[in-house]
Amino acid sequence: MSQSNKVIEKYLRHYAEPNTDLSQILPLQKSRVYRQAVVIPAFNESGAFITRLQGLRSNQLTLFIIVLNGSEDRTEEDLWNTLVPLRHLQSTQKSTLPLQANNKAGLPLYFFQQPTHDFLVLDLISRQPGSQSHYGVGYARKFGMDCCLWLYHQRRLFSPFVRNTDADVSWPADYLTSIPEPILSSDKASALLYPFQHTAVQADDTDACEAAALYDCWLRYYVAGLRWAQSPWAFHTVGSTLVIHLQHYAIQRGFPKRQAGEDFYLLNKLAKSGDIIQLTKPVLGLSNRSSARTPFGTGKSISIIKSDSQASWRFYHPDIFKQLRYWQQRIATLYSPTTANNKVGETLPELPPFPQEFTPIHSALTALKIDKLLLHGRTHSGNQAAFLRHMNIGFDASTTRKCVHWLRDHYFPSLTFSYLCEQINAGTIPFIPAPPSRISSATELSIYMRQLESNTAVP
């Protein structure tokens, strides 16, 4: 048995959600093998996204897994509205029923077979209330991905790369066909990221458009700062843009069952076992609608910006990324063969002094107890390359964000958008070149930063 199969089998035995093995449920011949799969959680969505999915180009048999999920405090109205996509499919497609055989939890499943694509609808919202972990988008994504992992293990799914997206996304016609074959045939990438832009639900809602553009700028500004700081964690963590490799998914034990942030925490782990590749096309359109579906994220942030006014939204001070850049460049100098041979538990020098101008990052690292990571890295790394990997994995995306927040709270207060624009126009932000023409709105800056970002992606 290959190491890959062992990893997947271990996950399916110990970490997969119950009732995600569809081998005895799906009414399919074994010869019906899917070339690719897409997982889409849906809560309070109309059936319009089903029509959009059916319009996507594909010359390969595709399985769309729709996971109808809800929050713990869902109402009867939420339940009715969330089942709308299922009723849409039932009214337009012929469903193969029943799908309750060998389904011990009695989870309602619905299957709709078409020549080039099938829909599998998993109704999680109608089930009896259980533990809190059975609610939210993290659980929904994990349930859908676990189904895909079973199918892949049983050779009913060909591609190990599974797309994860959301029901309110506008997918280009080539969403299913545009990823270069050399990437899809490699197992070095643990995840691929589609480029994105926020699009208007209502074009005449200027407040929503500007709020979405401001949030878009905030996302890109942070990633641009990390990239300039030479952080290995400089990538977006937007759940609706993900393509995840199933082997790496199993290695990292799947999506965390969180109400929000499941994309950030999974990508944080996936980047430790493989490459995170940013694609250049096609560009996905993310909805600019306000939402209270999750405690934080795109919809919630846009809602806050609209209600509190754009003037209250803040951007990290660029000097934070200067401090991080110094740290990333300094890490390699902290290794030496003599310390690598010391015994575990032996007292080693603490974090060495930094130049005075980098006192803030030294203080932040001390507060985050990086000396423990440094000690462990020195005593468990046989060479500098191993030491660097150890330090970068320990100082991961989550720790990096904690460091950024510590620097913000103790040294570098965040900037207003208007002040940030002044600095960008003046060319004083080291990781954002001065634009060719003056920028005065969030929409203009969003467009400009998308152009800059596309230059760093994989064609």
Buried (B, 14 or more C-beta within 10 A) or exposed (E): EEEBEEBBEEBBEEBBBEBBBBEEBBEBEEEEBBBBBBBBBBBBBBBEBBEBBBEBEBEEBBBBBBBBBBBEEBEEEBBEBBBBBBEBBBEEBEBBEEBEEEBEEEBBBBBBBEEEBBBBBBBBBBEEEEEEBBBBBBBBBBBBBBBBBBBBBEEBBBBBBBBBBBBBBBBBEEBBBBBEEEBBEBEEBBBBBBBBBBBBBEEEBEBBBBBBBBBBBBBBBBBBBBBBBBBBBBBBBBBBBBBBBBBBBBBBBBBBBBBBBBBBBBBBBBBBBBBBBBBBBBBBBBBBBBBEBBEEBBBBBBBBBBEEEBEEBBBBBBBBBBBBBBBBEBBEEBBEEEBBEEEEEEEEEEBEEBEEEBEBBBBBBEEBEBBEBBBBBBBEBEEBEBBBBBBBBBBBBEBBBBBBEBBBEEBBEBBBBEEBBBBBBEEEBBBBEEBEEEBEBBBBBBBBBBEBBBEEBBE
